[in-house]
Amino acid sequence: MTALRRVQKELQDITTKPLDGITVETEEDNLLVWKCSVKGSSDSPYKNGTFHFKIELPINFPFKAPSVTFQTKIYHPGINEEGHICVPILRDEWKPSVTLSTVLAVIQEKVNNPSPEDPFEPEIAALLKTDKAKFLATAREYTKRYAM
C-alpha cells in the first residue's frame, strides 16, 4: 500500500528531524491517525498552552490531503468551534509532494500567528481587527482554561 510506505517514511523523517514545539505519535494500531500537539510560542497569546490535534490520513494519501482536527479548545480566528483549521495547504493548495513535516510547520505557524485574513471564525477575526486587546485577553483566558 503506497500510503503506508509514504507515512512510514514521513514518520521516520519527523523522528530524525523533530519540529521544536510539536509532538507526534501514531495511534497504537493505525499509522493513518496521528495524535499531535503544538506548544504556544512565548510571543503569542497562546503562550504556555499545549494544543492537541489529530491528523487523519486518507487511504489515498498523498493524493488526498489529510484532515486536521483540534481537540483542545482554542480562541482563534482560523480554527472553528469543531476544531477544524483553515489553511490553504489542506484545501486547494494540497499536492502530493507536500510533506507532513510541512503540514505540521504550517499548523504551528497558524496557531502562533492568528490573523483576521481568511477566517474560519469571522466574529473572532472581527474582534482581532477592531479590539486586539480584548482578543488577546480572551485568547489567553481560553489558553489558561483549556490548554494548561
JOHU-V799732 format. One record per residue. N is the residue number from 1. RES is the residue in three letters. PSI is psi in whole degrees, 0 to 359 (NA if undefined). NEAR is the number of other C-alpha atoms within 8 Angstrom. D_LAST is the distance of its C-alpha to the last C-alpha in Angstrom with 2 decimals. Layout:
BEGIN
<<N	RES	PSI	NEAR	D_LAST> <N	RES	PSI	NEAR	D_LAST>>
END
This chain:
BEGIN
<<1	MET	120	4	39.11> <2	THR	317	5	38.32> <3	ALA	314	10	34.71> <4	LEU	320	9	33.81> <5	ARG	316	8	35.56> <6	ARG	317	9	33.74> <7	VAL	317	10	30.32> <8	GLN	318	9	31.16> <9	LYS	317	8	32.19> <10	GLU	317	11	29.07> <11	LEU	317	8	26.86> <12	GLN	316	8	29.08> <13	ASP	317	9	28.78> <14	ILE	325	10	24.96> <15	THR	319	7	25.13> <16	THR	332	6	27.72> <17	LYS	72	6	26.20> <18	PRO	151	8	22.40> <19	LEU	128	9	20.52> <20	ASP	128	4	18.27> <21	GLY	3	7	14.60> <22	ILE	136	12	15.45> <23	THR	149	8	15.74> <24	VAL	132	8	18.41> <25	GLU	150	7	19.93> <26	THR	159	10	22.53> <27	GLU	147	10	22.94> <28	GLU	314	5	25.17> <29	ASP	17	4	28.34> <30	ASN	103	7	27.83> <31	LEU	347	11	27.65> <32	LEU	359	13	27.47> <33	VAL	119	11	23.92> <34	TRP	132	12	21.12> <35	LYS	118	12	17.53> <36	CYS	165	12	15.62> <37	SER	153	11	12.37> <38	VAL	136	11	12.15> <39	LYS	139	12	10.14> <40	GLY	136	15	10.40> <41	SER	159	9	13.36> <42	SER	342	7	13.86> <43	ASP	17	5	16.38> <44	SER	164	9	14.59> <45	PRO	354	11	12.91> <46	TYR	14	13	9.87> <47	LYS	135	12	9.67> <48	ASN	1	10	6.88> <49	GLY	149	11	5.19> <50	THR	122	10	6.44> <51	PHE	119	14	8.80> <52	HIS	140	11	11.12> <53	PHE	161	12	14.73> <54	LYS	136	12	18.12> <55	ILE	123	13	21.31> <56	GLU	122	10	24.48> <57	LEU	130	10	27.66> <58	PRO	159	10	30.90> <59	ILE	326	6	33.92> <60	ASN	23	7	35.72> <61	PHE	139	11	33.09> <62	PRO	15	11	33.62> <63	PHE	345	7	36.06> <64	LYS	141	10	33.47> <65	ALA	150	12	29.98> <66	PRO	163	10	26.90> <67	SER	144	8	24.70> <68	VAL	130	10	21.00> <69	THR	123	11	18.68> <70	PHE	135	14	14.98> <71	GLN	344	9	13.42> <72	THR	130	10	10.06> <73	LYS	137	11	11.18> <74	ILE	137	11	11.55> <75	TYR	99	10	13.96> <76	HIS	136	12	16.32> <77	PRO	340	15	20.13> <78	GLY	7	15	20.47> <79	ILE	122	15	18.31> <80	ASN	178	11	19.67> <81	GLU	328	6	18.63> <82	GLU	355	6	19.58> <83	GLY	8	11	17.36> <84	HIS	139	10	20.41> <85	ILE	141	11	20.38> <86	CYS	96	10	23.48> <87	VAL	133	10	24.80> <88	PRO	328	8	28.56> <89	ILE	338	8	28.37> <90	LEU	359	12	27.35> <91	ARG	248	8	30.11> <92	ASP	344	6	33.44> <93	GLU	6	7	32.86> <94	TRP	139	11	32.22> <95	LYS	154	9	34.84> <96	PRO	338	9	35.21> <97	SER	350	5	35.03> <98	VAL	128	8	31.37> <99	THR	160	8	29.31> <100	LEU	333	7	25.92> <101	SER	319	9	24.85> <102	THR	317	8	25.87> <103	VAL	314	11	23.98> <104	LEU	318	9	20.73> <105	ALA	321	9	21.51> <106	VAL	318	9	22.31> <107	ILE	314	9	19.05> <108	GLN	315	10	17.15> <109	GLU	315	8	19.59> <110	LYS	315	10	19.28> <111	VAL	313	9	15.50> <112	ASN	351	11	15.68> <113	ASN	71	7	18.95> <114	PRO	138	9	19.07> <115	SER	143	10	22.75> <116	PRO	353	13	24.82> <117	GLU	142	5	27.30> <118	ASP	55	7	27.65> <119	PRO	154	12	24.96> <120	PHE	336	10	23.86> <121	GLU	88	11	22.85> <122	PRO	325	9	25.80> <123	GLU	320	7	24.71> <124	ILE	320	12	21.46> <125	ALA	318	14	23.66> <126	ALA	319	9	26.21> <127	LEU	319	11	23.82> <128	LEU	322	13	22.68> <129	LYS	318	8	26.45> <130	THR	332	6	27.62> <131	ASP	75	8	24.94> <132	LYS	323	9	22.51> <133	ALA	317	6	21.22> <134	LYS	319	9	20.35> <135	PHE	310	11	18.72> <136	LEU	318	10	16.52> <137	ALA	317	9	15.61> <138	THR	318	9	14.80> <139	ALA	318	13	12.73> <140	ARG	320	11	10.65> <141	GLU	314	8	10.50> <142	TYR	319	12	9.46> <143	THR	312	16	6.62> <144	LYS	317	9	5.50> <145	ARG	320	7	6.81> <146	TYR	341	9	6.12> <147	ALA	9	12	3.81> <148	MET	NA	8	0.00>>
END
